[in-house]
Each structure stands twice: as C-alpha cells, then as structure tokens.
Amino acid sequence: MSQEQDESKRHEVEAPHWTEEQIKRRRQRNLAIAWALAGFIVLFFVVTIVKLGGNVANRPL
C-alpha cells in the first residue's frame, strides 16, 4: 500500500512561489514580446500595402 501512495504522489507538482522581482521581470518580458509582435505585424502590413501599390482601392469589384 505504501508503494501505491508513492506512485500517486509521484505526479504531483508543487506550485511555484514567485517573488515580486520575478513577477516584474516576467511582465516586462511579456510586454517586450508583445511590442515586438505588434511591430512585426505593422511591418507586414506596410510591406503588403507598398507591394500592392496605391491603386489597390481602384480595382474592379
């Protein structure tokens, strides 16, 4: 029976205890990733508009 209890506890994971400094750094890292992603999206949009040219609105429907 003791071996069964050991097996059941083997998969339990203790929740991490974050310090304020770790939370602050994680938030800053997430913001940096978000800004980089937004910049990448804007870059794709601008490149697409430039490649399509200014007459994209004058196409036949």
DRENDO-1510 file (C-alpha; in Angstrom, 1 decimal, always signed):
<recs>
REC; n; res; u; v; w
REC; 1; MET; +0.0; +0.0; +0.0 .
REC; 2; SER; +2.9; +2.3; +0.7 .
REC; 3; GLN; +4.1; +1.8; -2.8 .
REC; 4; GLU; +0.7; +2.8; -4.2 .
REC; 5; GLN; +0.8; +6.1; -2.2 .
REC; 6; ASP; +4.3; +6.8; -3.5 .
REC; 7; GLU; +3.1; +6.2; -7.1 .
REC; 8; SER; +0.2; +8.6; -6.7 .
REC; 9; LYS; +2.3; +11.4; -5.3 .
REC; 10; ARG; +4.9; +11.0; -8.0 .
REC; 11; HIS; +2.9; +13.1; -10.5 .
REC; 12; GLU; +2.0; +15.9; -8.1 .
REC; 13; VAL; +3.7; +19.2; -8.8 .
REC; 14; GLU; +4.2; +21.9; -6.3 .
REC; 15; ALA; +3.1; +25.3; -7.5 .
REC; 16; PRO; +6.0; +27.8; -7.9 .
REC; 17; HIS; +6.3; +30.7; -5.5 .
REC; 18; TRP; +7.2; +33.8; -7.5 .
REC; 19; THR; +9.0; +36.7; -5.9 .
REC; 20; GLU; +8.0; +40.2; -6.7 .
REC; 21; GLU; +11.2; +40.7; -8.8 .
REC; 22; GLN; +10.4; +37.6; -10.8 .
REC; 23; ILE; +6.8; +38.7; -11.5 .
REC; 24; LYS; +8.1; +42.2; -12.5 .
REC; 25; ARG; +10.7; +40.7; -14.9 .
REC; 26; ARG; +8.2; +38.3; -16.4 .
REC; 27; ARG; +5.7; +41.2; -17.0 .
REC; 28; GLN; +8.5; +43.2; -18.7 .
REC; 29; ARG; +9.5; +40.3; -20.8 .
REC; 30; ASN; +5.9; +39.7; -21.9 .
REC; 31; LEU; +5.5; +43.4; -22.8 .
REC; 32; ALA; +8.7; +43.3; -24.8 .
REC; 33; ILE; +7.4; +40.3; -26.7 .
REC; 34; ALA; +4.0; +41.9; -27.3 .
REC; 35; TRP; +5.7; +45.1; -28.7 .
REC; 36; ALA; +7.9; +43.0; -30.9 .
REC; 37; LEU; +4.9; +41.1; -32.3 .
REC; 38; ALA; +2.9; +44.3; -32.9 .
REC; 39; GLY; +5.9; +45.8; -34.7 .
REC; 40; PHE; +6.2; +42.7; -36.8 .
REC; 41; ILE; +2.5; +42.8; -37.7 .
REC; 42; VAL; +2.8; +46.5; -38.7 .
REC; 43; LEU; +5.9; +45.7; -40.8 .
REC; 44; PHE; +4.0; +43.0; -42.7 .
REC; 45; PHE; +1.0; +45.4; -43.2 .
REC; 46; VAL; +3.3; +48.2; -44.5 .
REC; 47; VAL; +5.2; +45.9; -46.8 .
REC; 48; THR; +1.9; +44.5; -48.2 .
REC; 49; ILE; +0.5; +47.9; -48.9 .
REC; 50; VAL; +3.7; +49.1; -50.6 .
REC; 51; LYS; +3.8; +46.0; -52.8 .
REC; 52; LEU; +0.2; +46.3; -53.8 .
REC; 53; GLY; +0.7; +50.0; -54.6 .
REC; 54; GLY; -1.6; +53.0; -54.3 .
REC; 55; ASN; -4.1; +51.7; -56.8 .
REC; 56; VAL; -5.4; +48.9; -54.6 .
REC; 57; ALA; -8.6; +50.8; -54.0 .
REC; 58; ASN; -9.3; +51.3; -57.7 .
REC; 59; ARG; -9.6; +47.7; -58.7 .
REC; 60; PRO; -12.7; +46.3; -60.3 .
REC; 61; LEU; -15.1; +44.6; -57.9 .
</recs>
